[in-house]
Amino acid sequence: MSQRLRLVLASNNAGKLAELQALFAPLPLDLVAQPSLGLAEAEEPHPTFIENALAKARHAALATGHAALADDSGLCVDALGGAPGVVSAHYARVDLLPGEREAQRRQQDAANNARLLQRLQGATGRRASFVCTLVALRAADDPQPLVTTGRWWGQLLEQPRGAGGFGYDPLLYIPALGATVAELPRELKNAHSHRALACAQMLQLMREAWSLA
């Protein structure tokens, strides 16, 4: 029986942790979120998903001494030149109400969606994609980081639809599935999403490069 690998997820996002735990279930991994180890989020000063994901993974690996996985993801809108991109999670400036972290995240999500819809008024096209870049490191100084990217294309609606998911899920309509991301059951979302695409590639890389099976 192969030994299980402890892999620290360099994120404080509970929704992201749940998605990635399900997606990485085929491998002998114990995916733990960095807050459970007392680790704060890393700075994300870079203009690209890959640079931010690498910085977060290195931060988690260095602080914990474990292998680390980082996901940097966001929404890229063609009509906005790729915005909101790496600032998707904090696209709108909002004074968060005191309270529980997930309640604050929902408040931020609502403000982000409102700002996006405002910026898209009068736009000729509403094509957009969710983008996810994953970086995995065996150690902070790992010279061979594993890197994958997944893109999930759709069209942005004029009003949110659906109560599931998080972030911009209620706005991105997937024509092939006839629903917004927020309207999809978790199992269907995990089978088709940008994270699913990036994770499928990452699972294969981990099997090959890290000899996980």
Secondary structure by P-SEA (a helix, b strand, c coil): cbbbbbbbcccccaaaaaaaaaaaccccccccccccccccccccccccaaaaaaaaaaaaaaaccccbbbbbbbbbbcccccccccccccccccccccccaaaaaaaaaaaaaaaaaaaacccccccccbbbbbbbbccccccbbbbbbbbbbbbbcccccccccccccccccccccccccccccaaaaaaccaaaaaaaaaaaaaaaccccc
